[in-house]
Amino acid sequence: TTEQKPQTWKHPGGKLVELGAHALQQDELLAILIGAGVAGRPALAIANAILDQYVGLYGIHSMRATADDLAKIPGLGRRKAERILAAIGLGRRLHRTAALPKTSLKVQADWVGS
């Protein structure tokens, strides 16, 4: 029989390394993007505040949140908000690429980048 390793992570990044991205919840993925929290407000709490305000990750996209909008969430700030929007942008492009017919990577990159 195989023994299951005990949880050794103290931050979602450790869980990502050990189990893979598929094992993380939305708040944990956001916390990784946020990085360090602020005094009295860890990254996971900030991530949950974002998800509460936008009703999940898709809400950030569908409500067309800007970096200024996200930066209003206590503990986030503009740079961390930009990082989150960049990740959502990458996800959107990945989704578009997956929907394309199988063509050359160059053609896909040109189309997705527009």
Secondary structure as GFF3:
##gff-version 3
##sequence-region A 1 114
A	DSSP	alpha_helix	12	19	.	.	.	ID=ss1
A	DSSP	three_ten_helix	21	23	.	.	.	ID=ss2
A	DSSP	alpha_helix	26	34	.	.	.	ID=ss3
A	DSSP	alpha_helix	43	54	.	.	.	ID=ss4
A	DSSP	alpha_helix	57	62	.	.	.	ID=ss5
A	DSSP	alpha_helix	67	71	.	.	.	ID=ss6
A	DSSP	alpha_helix	77	99	.	.	.	ID=ss7
A	DSSP	alpha_helix	105	112	.	.	.	ID=ss8
###
